[in-house]
Amino acid sequence: MTEVSEILMSVLSTIRVPRPGDRVHKDECAFSYASPESEGGLYVCMNSFLGFGSKYVDRHNAKTGQRAYLHITRTRKTQKEDDSNSGSGDPPKKKPTRLAIGIEGGFDVEQEQCEEEVNVVLLPERLEVTSEDLASMPDVVKERVSLSIAGLQAADSVSHALQVQQWDGEVRQESKHAAELKQLDNGLKIPPSGWRCEVCDLQENLWMNLTDGKVLCGRRYFDGTGGNNHALQHYQQSGYPMAVKLGTITPDGADVYSYDEDDMVLDSKLPEHLSHFGIDMMTMEKTERTMTELEIAVNQRVGEWEVIQESGTTLRPLWGPGLTGMKNLGNSCYLNSVMQVLFTIPDFQTKYVSNIDKIFGEAPSDPTQDFKTQVAKLGYGLLSGEYSKPAPEPGDDPNASSESRGDQVGIAPRMFKALVGRGHPEFSTNRQQDAQEFLLHFINMVERNCRSGMNPSEAFRFLVEEKIVCQQSQKAKYTQRVDYIVQLPVPMDQATNMEELQEAERRRDEAEASGAPYPSVVRAQIPFAACMAALSEPETLTDFWSSAVQAKTTATKTTRFASFPDHLVIQIKKFTFGLDWVPKKLDVSIDVPDTLDLSALRAMGQQPGEELLPEVAPPPLMTPDVEVKAPVLDDSTVSQLCEMGFPLEACRKAVYYTGNTGIDAAMNWVMGHMDDPDFSAPLMMPGSSSGPGTTPTESIPEEHLATIVSMGFSRDQATRALRATNNVLERAVDWIFSHLDDLESMDVSEGGRSEGGSEASREPPPGPRVRDGSGKYELFAFISHMGTSTMCGHYVCHIKKDQQWVIINDQKVCASEKPPKDLGYLYFYRRVVE
């Protein structure tokens, strides 16, 4: 028996055959962006099915003792192909016909033609097992290894499954009006062609109401094109809910819209409803683009948004450390833009990249599910420069350069996106998202995963002081809250080009009345100073309950900075709702400055001689039972306070003593009682003599304790979770994961025991940690959005690196010639060091 056979025989029990449900990582390294196409290929552990690049496979072997790995290498096939022809004889790439991802007719997931080679490799010797070696081995070895290889090759990799996650923008529901739709017997018959809007004579984008047969034009688009809203106005006047788009009717169906349900819908009785007005569905032919085709066209025309993407100039590609592009995984540009900016901030670089060896060394058995590992992997991928290389031209020789286009090999953050989006109803999908919401979501994850040690999100954290003055008594109340983003209002009435806007609106009205083409769009010019004035001006509260006069009265609320963060994020509130509650985006240009001085907005606190409103708390919340029982506290308010860094028991008392009246009242209580000697002492509620959440007559099941401790938590933590949930194991597990910040003083060690002594031996933090300093800032990055809504469109970011602006548009990284600083959505400032 050869040495290879002996080793394989000795490790045969560790070689597994993938089963349904097993996560197979055969396209991406757990610690880097190495893949089978990378130099050295990818090594897949034949026991855990984790993938490792050649740089990290020895680390996994040394840490786990696993010796058998499937070595996968792929080389791209050289082929020439264009839209109309294929030199290789393959059919040309089909254009999408369905607003979907990963299903027939939708946007294809990019798949390159590759030649793949696989071999079993034994570590640490790196002995290669060839097919000839395997054929000569004992049957039991040959069978197990062959089954494992075949299973790994046949299994869908995790990254591929995520990449082709189906999203279908065309899934429509049956209208609630379809079955019993009222149709008027008005004798109206609609001809098969030659339609015009009955109001404005428009000859395209026409909709026929299925109740009365009126033919009217559709909605006006954000850029002034489309219809003139006459079909919508008819519904608003008549209440007739459904319309069909003329020109889309075929024997297979048509576009049907329900104004009442505000969505595209299905009409199972469409042939009958059309026949009522003389339309034979079986003889109709398509002459208009469907709504889906129009949306697909928009998704394929991202490059037309010239100003933000600087399409009018020739951009010089950039390469090197800190200049790495990120692949768009299907509407993931919001994530790409946010993470590019975050990893230009020293706090995130220090936390995750400078300590990468320590993070990787302490990674759990499955590093693909570890937050710190995947964030460090992403940060190193962006900053190292290893992946900042020109991408080969699609279908061309792999050695061909794409340097002139600026496309990079870049990194594809699939593991990261899957991890940070897991369990979230929006970020776990392939739909477009709001970059501001994702930034806050990621900061929240950082907070939860930095219970000890350095917390990079502190770079953004600041305190806001709100001062409310009762206009009747002139007494004041001061409260503070934690925030991470300044939301800047856009006062449209302060536009400096108001006359030009009014003239443009007049021309639009004339065009609408005459049916002429709409004039070009005029963008409102809003001074940044006007936005800041709107932020800082006092707000009038007309329904304020004053504890001084014991009645509702008028008050004014003023908001100021109680501290200035190291890095300030400003969101321009461009997205709003119209009078019809339809979301819309304000098309504005704001002269955002390169430098900012907010010193005048620093909070001053209570002034000499100023009287405070007396603190009058509502009576404690009691249950209506005759028997006195412990009241139920609002867990969401408790959690919000805990996430700000306050002790758990203090948060519980704040919610209890303010009668579950919300986060503002609870926060006021916290800020007013922080100096109390019993601030963090356990809350004793009626009907509970044993402290928070306990059930004094019931003992805690030992098996439940053992289950939670086996998950890596301490016995004290497990006890608290079970007591808080009346010993229900499932609820206790949910509770402990949703209160990780609450348990900061009970850090978990590898063995499941609390480190550093008991909880009582440590002082809880007095409140949220904030940094403070000068209120002077300089702009270093901004994220821009193109499109009509945060739920669609595209994001790019501009970052100032070495005194030069750089535009990062997914995989393209170029020197910026004309950074459109007036059109941004999120602005990032850093404190000026004086």
N, C-alpha and C positions, 0 to 999 in steps of 0.2 A: 504494500500500500504506500502511495506517494505521500510526501509531506502535506500537499494540498488536500488529499483525501482524508488524512488523519485529522487535520484541522477542521474540515467540514463535518466530519463525523462527530467531533467533540462539541461543536456548536450547533448541531442539527436541531436540538430542542429549542433554540432561540430563533430559528428561521420560521417565520409565519407566512401563511397564505392570506392575502387580504380578503376580508369578508364584507358583505354589504353594510354600509355605515362606517367603515374604517376611513379615516382621513389620510389620504395618500398625497404627500408633498413631493411630487416628482418634477416640478417645473421651477422651483425656487428654493434657494437656501434659507434656512430659518434665521441665519445671522447676517446675511448679505443678499445682494441681488444677483448672485451667481446663478446660472441656469445651465441646462445641458448644452446650450449654444456657447457658453462662456469658455474661456481657455481653461482646460482641466476638467470640464464637464461637471456633472452633479452626481454625488454619491447618496443613494437612498438606503437608509438603514432597513434591513430586511426583517427587523423586529418591530420597531416603532413607526416605520414608514415616513420618518422625517428626512428631509433633504438637506445636504450640506455641500458647500463648495469645497474645493481642494484645500482652501485656507483653514477651514473649520472642522473637517471630518476627523482629523487626528485628535482634536480637543474632545469631540463626542466619544470617540473610541476610548480615550484615556479616562473620561469621566464615568462612562457606563459599562465599559468592558465588552460592548457589542463589537463583533469582529466581521460579520458578513454584511457587505454593502453591494447594492446593484449600481454599477457605474454606467451612467447614461451620457452619451455625447451625441450632439446633433450638428450637422453642417448644412448650411442653406444651399438649396439647389440654385444653379444659375439659370435664369430664364428671362426672356424678353416678352413683355405683354403690354397691350394697350387696351383701351375701352372697346375698340371695334375689331381687333384681330388678336390672335394668339399664335406666336411663333412656335410654341410647343405643341399646338394642336388642341390645347385645352379651350373650353368655351370662355368667352370674355366674361369679366366680372359683371354680374347683374346689378342694375341700379335698384335701390330699395323702393318697394311699392307699398310698404306697410309701416306705419309709425310704431315700430317695435324693435326690440333688441333681442337677438339670440333665437328668433323663430323664423320660419319660412317667410320670405318676402320682406323681412325687416332689415335693419342695419346689420351687416355681417360683423362678427367678431373676427378681427384680423388673424389670419392663420397663414404662416409662411410654409412653403414646401421645403421639407428638410429630409435628409437621410439620417437615420438613427442607428446607433450601434450600442449594444448593451453587453456588459460582462460582469460577472461576480468578482469582487475584489475582497481579499482578506486582509484586515489590518491587525496589528501595526506593520506587518511585513510588506503590505501592499502586493501580495501575491495575487496574480490574475488567474481566474479559472476560465479556461477557454471551453468552447463547446466540445472539443475533442477530449479535454480532461474530464468533463462531466460524463461523457458517453462511456468512459472506461471505469467509472466509479460504481460501487455497490448500488443495487436497485433502490434501496431505501433512501440513500443520499440523492441519487439521481432524480427520483420521483419527487421528494420534498422540495429540492432546489428548483427543479423545472416548474413545478406548480406555483412556487412563489414568484419566479420570474414572469411566468405567463399572467399571473394575477396582477402583478404590478404594472405590466405593460397594458393590460386590458382596463385597469381601473381608471376612472376619471380623476385627474388631479384636483385638489382643493381649489387651486388658483383658477383652473379652467372652468370649474363649476361656478365659481364666483363671477368669472368674466362673462360667461354666457347666461348668467341669471336672466331669466326671461322677464321682459317688461313689455307689455302690450298696451300702447296708447289708444288702441281701437276697441278695446273691450267695452261694449255698450249694453245697457240694461233695457229691458222692455219698459216702455213708457206706461205709467199708471193710467194714462188717458186713452191708450190704444184700443182696448177692448170695447169701451163704451163711448167712443168719440162721437160727439154730435156733429152732423153734417147738414147744412141748410139745403132745402129743395128750392134753389133759386134759379134753376134751369141753366146755370152757367156751364159752358163747355170750353175747355182750355185747348188751344191748338198745339200740335206737336213741335212747333218751332216758332220763331219770330216774336218771342216775348219781350215786353217792356215793363218797367216799373210804372204802375198806374199813377204815381205821384210825380216822379221826376224824369220819366222816359229812359232811365238807365237800362242798358241792354245786357249787363253781366251781373253776376252775383245776385241772382234773382231767386226768391223763395215764394212758393205758393202755400197760402194758409189752407190747411186741410179741413177747416170747418166751413169757410165761405168762398174758397177758391180765389181770393184776391192775390194778385201777383205783385210783389213789392220787393224793393232792394234790401240787401242785408246790412250788417253792421259796418260802421266806419272803422278802419284800422287805425292804429296809433300814429301812423305816419301820414294820415289824411287820405289814403287810398281805400279801396273797397267800396261799400255802399254808403247810403245816406241815412241808415237807421229806420227806414220807413216800415219795414216788416216788424221791427221791434215796437215801434210806436203804435202800429195797428193792434198788436197784442195788448199793449198797455191800455188802449182805449176800449177794445172789445172783450178781452179776456179769452179769446180763442187761442188754445195753448200750443198747437203743433203746426209745423210747416215743413215742406220738403224742398230741397234745393233743385230747381229746374236745371236740366243739363247733366245731372248725375244719375238719372233714372235709367236703369238697365233691367233685364230680366232677373238679375241677381240681387237687386235691391237699389237703395238710394240713400242719400244723406237726409236724415230726419232730425229736426231739432225741436225740443220741448222748452218753450220759454218759461213755463211754470217750474220745470225741474232744472232749468238752466244748464242743459247738457245735451250732447248728441245722444239719441236714443234709438231703440229698435221699435218697429211697428209691425207686428205679426199680421195685421190686416191691411198692409199697405196696398196690395193689388186692389182690394175692395174700395179703399178710400180714394185711390186714384181713378178707378173706374167711375166713381160717382161724378167726376168732372170730365168724363170722356177720354181719359188717358189710359191707353192699353200698355201696361207695363212690359208685356212680352215683345212689343215691337219697338220700344224706345232704345235709342243709342246715346252713349255718353258723349257730351260736347263740352262739358265744363270740368275743371279740376275739382275733385272732392276736397272737403276740409282737411282730410288726412294728407292728401297730396300737397296742399298749400303749406301745412305744417312741416312736412318733410323737406319741402323746398327751402323753408326758413332754416331748418337744421343743417342743410347743406350749404347755406350762404353765410356762414359765420364770418367768412373773410370779407364780406361787404361792409362790415362796421369799421370804416376806415380810420376814423379819428383815433379811437381808443387803441386800436391795434397798429397804429402808425403805418397803415398800408400804403400811403402815398409816397413813402420814402424808401430808399434802399437801405436796409438795416444790416449792420455788420455783425456776423455771428461771433459769440464769445465762448471761450472754452477754459476749463481749469477749475481749481477748487472754489467752491461756493457758487459755481455757475453751471449747475446741473439741472437739466429739464426733467419734467415728470410726465409720464404717459397719461393720457386721458383714458380712463377705464370705462367711459360711457357716462357723460354728465358729471365727471368728478373734478371739473376745473375749479369749483369752489374750494374743495379740499386742497388741491395743488397750490392755489394762490395763497391760502392761509398758512400752510406749512412752510412754503418758501419764505414768507415774511418772518414767521416765528423763529426760524433757524438762522436769522441774521441777528437775533438778540442774544447777547452774551450769556444771560441766565440759562437759556435753553441749550446753548452750546456747551456750557460748563457742566450742567446737570447730566446731559445724555451723551455727549460726544467725548468730552475730556475723560469721562469715567467709563468709557465703553468696555474696556477690558474687565473691569470689576463687575459691570452689569452683566456681561456675557458669562463671566465665571460663576456668578450667583444665579444664573437663569434656572428656572425649574425644568423638570424633565421634558415638558412640551413648551419650548420657547415661543412657538407660534401663537400661544395664548397668553403671553406675558406682556403687559403694557410697557414696562420699562424697556424690555428687550426690543420690541418692535419700534418704539419711538427712537431708541438709540440707533437701531439699524437704519431708519429713515434719515435721521440727522447725519449719520456718517456718510450715507449715500449721497446726500446733497452737498456736503462740505468737503469731502475727500478729493473730489475731482476724478475718481476712478471711472465714473460712468459719464463724464463730460467729454464724449467723443462723437464725431460725426456718425450719424446713422447711415447705413448703406441704402442706396436707392432701391425702392421696391421693385423686385423682379430683375434687378441688374446684377452685375458681378459684385460679390460681397466686398471686393476691394475698391469699388467705385466710391467717390467722395460725394457727400451731400453738404459739404462745408458752406457752399454758396447759399443753400437754402436755410441753414441754421438749425435743421432738425438734428436732434441728438439721439444716441442710444438711450440715455436717460435712465430713470428708474420707474418701475411700475409698482406702486404701493398697494398691491392687492392684499397682502396679509394685514397691513396697517389699516386699510379701509374696512376690511371685514371685522377686525377687532374693535375699532372705535365705534363702528356702527352696529355692533351686535346688540340685538334687543331693542334698538331704537326704531320707531315706526317709519322714520324718514331716512335717516342716514344709513340704514341697512339696505336701501333700495338703489336702483340705478337712475332714479329721478334727480332732476336738478334741485338744488337746495339753496338756502340763504347763507351766504358766507358769514354773516354776522352771527347767525344762530349756530353755525358749526364752530366758530371761534369760541363762543361761550360754552358749548357742549364739550369741546376739547379742554378748555380751562378747567371745567368742572371735573373732568376725568383726571387731570393733573393734580388737582386739589385732593381727590380721593386717594390717589396713589403716592402722595408725598406726605404721609402722616408724620414722618420723622425725617430729619435731614433737610437739605436744601429744597425749597419749593420755588420753581421758576415763575409760577403764576403770580408771585408777589410783585413781580416787575410791573404788573398792570393794576394791582389792587390799590384802591384809594377809598377814603372816607368822604361821604357827602353829608354836610350839615344842612338840615332843613329847619328854618325858623318860622314859626307860625305866630302871628300877633292878632289877638282878639281885638277887633276894632271898637268894641263897646267898652271893654275894661282896659285896653292898651297893655294887657299882660301878655307875656310871651312864653312859648314852649320851644325847647330845642331838642332835636333828635338827630341821631347819626345813623347812617347805613353804609354798608360796603357796596362798592360797585367796581366794574372793570372797564366799562365803555361809557363814553359821553355821547348821548344821543342828541344831535344838533338839529333843531327844527328849521324848516325852510319857509320863511315868511314871504309867500308869493306876492303879497301886496307891496313889498319893498323893492320890486324889480326896477332896475335903473333904465330899462328900455320899455317902459310901460306903453308909451305911445306906439312904438313899433309893434308890440304885442297886440294892442287894440286894433291897429291897422291890419295886421295879419288875420285876426279873428274876423274883421269885417270882410276881407277878401274871401275867407273861407265860407262865410255865410252867403256871399254873392255866388260863389261857385256852387254851393249846395243848392241854391234856388234855381240856378240856370242849368245845372247838370254839367258845367264845365269842369275840367281837371282842377284839383286843389292846388293852391300855391305852395311853394316850399315852406317847410316848417321853420318857424322862428323860435329860438331857444331863449327862455327867460334868463336875464343876467341878474344874479342875486349877490349883493356884497356880503362877504364873510362877516364883516362887522355887524350887519343886520341879523345874521344868524346867531351870533354871540349875544347880541342884545336881547333877542327873543328868548335865549336860554336863561339869561340872568335876571330878566325883569320879574317883579313880584307877580304872583298868581293870586287872583281873588277867589276865595272859597265862600260860596254863598250859603252853604248848609252846614256850617261848622258848629259842633256842640262845645260850648265854652264851659269849662269847669268853674270859671270865676263867676259867671252870671247864672250858671245852672240852666242854660237854655241855648237853643240854636241861634246863631248870629252870623255876621260876616267877619271873615278873617283874611289876612294876606299871608301867603307863603313865599319865602325867599330861599333859594337853593344856592349854596356855596361849597367850595372845596375845603374840607377839614384837613386834607392832606393832599400832596401832589405826588403821583407815582413816578417811578423812574421812566416808564414808557406810557405814553398817553394814546389811547385809541379813540378816535372820533368817528362816529357813524353819521352820515348825512341821511336824514329821514326822508328819502326820496319816494318811498312807497307809502301810499295812502289809499283811501277809499273815496270814490265819487259819491254824488248824492244818491245814486242808485245802488250803492254798496258794492259796486264792481271794483276790484282792485286795479289801481293804475299807478304808473310811475311818473313822477314829476320830471319833465325834460328841462333841466336847469343847468346853468353854468355858474359856478361859485369861485370867486377869486381866492382860493385857499392859499394862505401865505406859507413861505418856506420857514419862517420863524414865528414863534408865538409866545406872548407874555401874558400869563393868566394871573399874575400876582394880585391884580385888583379884585379877583374873585375869591381870594382866600377868606375863609370864615373867621369871624372875630369873636364868636362866643357871646356869653351874656355880658351886656354892657353895664357900666356903673350906674346904679340907681334904677336899673330895669327890674321890674317885678316879674316873677314867673307864675304861670298858671298853676293853681294847686293841682296836685295829683290825686285824682279821685278814680279809683278802680271800680269797675262794676262788681256786683256781688259774685262770689265764687260760683262757677257753673255746677249745678247739681242735677242729678237724674231725677225724673218724675216719680220714681218708685217711692213707696211709703218707707221701705227700709233704706237707710242711708248707704249708698254704694259709692265707690270711687268713680268720679266723672271720667269720661272718655276725652282724651286730649287729641287735638288735631296733629297727627303725625307729620303731615307735610310742613306745617309751620315750625314744628320742633326741628325737623330735618334742615329747613332753610337756615334757621339760627345756628344749628350745629356746623353747617357748612361755612359759616362766617368765622368759625373758630372759637365759639363760646362753649363752656362746659355743658354737658348733657343735662345735668340736674338744674342748672340755671335756666336753660332753654325750656325745660318742662314747667318750671315755676312761672316763667314769663307767660307762657300760653295759658296756664291755669289761672293766674291772678288777673289776666285780662279777659277771661271768659271766652276763650276761643274766638276772639273778634278779629283775628287776622295778623299778618306779619308786621304791619306798621305799629299797631298797639303793643305787640309783644316786644318789638325792637325798642320802643320807647321805654318799656319797663326795664329791659336789660340795661340800657344806657343809664337809667336813673338809679339802679341798684348794684352797679358793678363794685362799689366800695363797701357793700354790706359784708359783715364778717361771715355770714352764712350764705353768701352768694351761690356757692357751689355745693352746699349741703343737700342731702337727699330731700326730695319733696314728700311731705307726709300729707296724704289726702284723706278725706272722710271715707271710712269703710276700709281703709288699708293701713293696718298698724305695723306692717313689716317693710315699708319702703316701697319704691316705685315698682309696679308691675308684679308684685309677689302674690303668691297664693299660699297664705300661711298654713292652711289646713292640708295642703297637698305637698308631698315631697317631690323633688325633681327626679324623673326617671333616669336611672344611671345609664341605660342604653342610649337615651337621647343625648346625654352629655358626651358619651363615648363617640357617638356619630359625629357631633360637631367638632370635638377635639381632633378627630381623625382628619378633618379637613384643614387642619393647621391653626386653629384658633385655641386660645387658652381656656382652661376650665372656668376661670372667672368670666370670660366673655360668653362662653356657652351658657353659664348659669344665668347671666343677665338677660340673654336673648330668650331663654326658655321662660323665665319669670315674666318678661314683658309680653309674652304671647300665650300665657296660660298653659305652658308645657306642650303646645302643639308644634311638633318637630318641623313640619314644612314651613309654618309661619315663622318659626324661630330662625330658620336658615335665611329666609327672605329678609327678616328683620336685621340680622347681623350684617348682611351685605349692604343694606341700605343705611346702616348706621356706622360705617367704618370710621368716619371722622369723629363720631361720638366716642369711640373707643381709643382715642389717641393715647390716652394715659395707660393703656393696657396693651402695649405693643406685643406682637406675636413673634415668637422665636421659631426656629426650625422644628424644634421638638414639641411645640404646642404649649409651652409654658410662658408665663409672663416674665419679661426680663426686667432687671433693675429694681426688684422689690415689688411690694404690693401696691395697689392703686392708691391706697391711703397715704403711702409714703411720699407721694409726689404732689406738687401743687399744680392744679389745672391752669391752663393759660388764661390770663385775665381778659382776653378778647382777641379779635382778629389782628394779626400782625400786618402793619402797613409801613411802608417807607415814606419818607417825607424829605422835601428839599425845595429848591428853587422852583418857581412856576414858569421858568423860561424853557422853551422847547424848540427843536428843529425837526423839520419833516425828513423822514428817511425812507418811507415806503407808502404806497397807497394801492388799494385794490379797486378795480373798476368793473362795473357790470354793464353788459349790453343786452337789451331786450326789454320787453314790456312788463315783466314780472320777475320776482326772485325765483319763481318756479320754472322759468325757462330762460333761454338766452345763454350767455357765456361770460366767464370771468377771466381777467388777466391781471397781473400785478406788475408794478414798477418799483424797483428797489434801488436806492442810492448806495453804490459800492465804490469805495476809493474815489469819492467825489465825482463819480460818473453815474448817471441814471441808466439802469438796465431794465429792459422789458422782458418779462418771462411769460410766455404764452404756451402753457403746457410744455411740449418738448422743445420749443424754440426759445433760445436765450440769445438776445442781441443787445447791442448798444442802442440806447434810446436817443433819437434825434429830437423829437418834440413830445416830451412827456405831457399828456393831457391832464395836468393837475387840477383843472377846473371841472372835470367830469367824473371824479372819483366817487366811490361809495363808502369805503373804509379808509381812514387816514391814520398813519402810525407816526408818532412823534417821540423823540427821546430827549431827556433833560440835557440842557446845555450846561456843561461843567464850567463853573466860573473860577 
